[in-house]
Amino acid sequence: MKQTLSVQAIYVLWLREMKGMWRAKSRVVGSLGMPIFFLIFLGLGLEHASMPGLPAGVDYVAFLTPGIIGMTLLFSSMFAGISVLWDKEFGFLKEVMVAPVSRLSIVLGRTAGGSTVSIMQGLLILALSTLLGFKISGVIPVMLAIVFMCLISFTFIGLGLIFASRMRDMQGFTLIVNFVMFPTFLLSGALFPVQDLPSWLVPVCYANPLTYGVDGLRGVLLGAEASGLPILLDFVLITVFSIGMVGIGSYLFESTEVER
């Protein structure tokens, strides 16, 4: 009998992630340490430096803030995949797999929970940035920014799920994810304009999904003139990446077999 999508299963798995976050508040707060460090020390340290390629009228703190939000979403979302390995280790995943719900429901529940946590962290970074002089121009830009945050989070939760579905070792997962995350962050235009990089490196940046997420965040928070690409193009491309990553992650998760 073909299993159908279960809203209740999605909600239960989302609620489990929320309870886990509430019980491990120190872990969530600790995960904000590096983004806050980058925001404060890079933002204030280079605030008066001459940074080539910055959009006219945009200081470095304003330029940096969307990049650090993207960094927060990237790190939080990819490490959400480690919960799959924890569940494999302790047997919870096996119990979920035999439940009469589709595995797509399980993937969507995990994705919803992980993205909610990462978006809350991203909004916290946005709020903290106002203490450094970042100006939020209204409610609509924040709402549009949340849309981009969702898409970034979905993309990298999907990528984390791809790795977690193929692995069993949590230490190996951490090493591989760190190996992927830092180049992804550094080559996204989060810290400096992509257009001023060496010509051979620019195509690599444009193959990076985070590039479009960060550029879209800049466009909606600072104005279209602050983004290197049209905001609509950023939205379309990050949407394609998010659908692709979640789709591949779901497919691989479907074939996951729990032997323990």
Summary of the structure (lengths in Angstrom):
residues: 260
radius of gyration: 18.7
end to end distance: 25.4
largest distance: 64.5
contacts: 872
relative contact order: 0.15
helix: 75%
strand: 0%
